[in-house]
Structures are given as C-alpha cells and as structure tokens.
Amino acid sequence: MKRKPKFYIFDMDHTLIDADCDVTWKHYGVAAGIAPADALERADEFYRQYQAGTLDSEAFMQFQFREFIGESQAAMEKHALAHFEQFIRPRCYPAARLLVASLLKSGASVAILTSTNTTLARPVADFFGIREVMGTTLELADGRYTGRIVGAYTVGAAKIAPAEDFARRCGGTLADLAYYGDSVNDVNLLERVGFPVAANPDDTLRQTAVERNWPVVDFGSL
C-alpha cells in the first residue's frame, strides 16, 4: 500500500493565495495612511530580493514592521483584518481552499508556515479554517508592538525547526509530513519532508521539482 502523509503544512503567500502579504500590506498601509507613499517602491525591491533568495532580512524587518511600532495588538488585528478583506480574500485560490477543507474533514492535522508575521497571517488561516499558524512572531512589550521579532524570521532554512516541532506535536516526524511551497525559499524544507509538493512554483522551483521528481500542483489552473 502506498504510504500517505499524516500531517500537512502549507506555505501561505503564492501557495494558498495569489499574493504576497508583505507586499500587499504596504499597499494597504499607504491607502490607510499609516505608511508613506515610497513604501511601495521599497516593498517591490525587497520582494525581488525574496524571489531571488537574496533578501537582506534585517533591513527588510526594520522596513516591514514599521507600522506596528507603538501600536496595540487589538489595533493591528483590526488593520490585519481590513488588509485581508481588501487585498487577500479575492486572491485566495478556490482549489487550495477545497483541498484544505477536504483534509480537515478527513481529520488531518493542517498548519500554515509562513515568513509573513502571524498577525497578518491569522485572518488568512481563519478563512481557510486552519487553526495552527506558524510564522514570524512580532514582539509585544506592555501591550504594544516594538517592531522587533521573537525567535526566528521564518524564511528558508528557518522553517525546518517549526515544521519539526509541528510534526513532533502531532506524533510523527518530517518523514510523515507533506509540505506545499511555491519558491526557491521553500527548497530547504521541501527536501527534508517525506512528501514535498511544489505548489504554483516559480521557475526555479519548478525546475527543481522536475529534477527531483516532486509532484507539482497549480491551484490557479484547477
């Protein structure tokens, strides 16, 4: 009998949704008057770095979390929900949502693992019905965001540890895990799990998937 995954982890941006929340967040911020107009140009440049696997993480985090500094958790959760409704809900892949719903109905453990901060990721997870969200955690002090993070910035190889922890909490290992990722930044984890899936892959990941005989799924064409 063919072995099947016991647990499932999905990347979020360009995997479950046809967008990058770190970029759309800045579009929202400019429209809402909480980010300067030049934020859009800088966001695009950081996104190009991310796609190429050359992101300057420290510079990016200082830029990306600027709107959070000094704000309360409740205030930013409202902004995160508004961002989701305006920019993300229309870009959620219906085929991805159907797959997640089917997995959850079967009783499978499902999680999102993203480099996006968990405040922005939470409304996306709620829309898909996913309870477990692992991502970059923003620091709070006296109930206000500091602009710093707690723990690792979960990009590239930094996704391996939280994936291992999720599998362990579910009673297994990475060998039991299916991971869906879309870019070169996901290769570190894809090559470690028992069931790698290239989802809506960029050109580099698509080539890697072909070379390594990984399954490829394009949610946008389903």
Secondary structure, DSSP 8 states (H G I E B T S, - for coil): -----SEEEE--BTTTBSS-HHHHHHHHHHHHTSS-TTHHHHHHHHHHHHHHT---HHHHHHHHTGGGTT-BHHHHHHHHHHHIIIIIGGGB-HHHHHHHHHHHHTT-EEEEEEEEEHHHHHHHHHHHT--EEEEEEEEEETTEEEEEEES---SGGGGHHHHHHHHHHTTS-GGGEEEEE-SGGGHHHHTTSSEEEEES--HHHHHHHHHHT--EE-GGG-
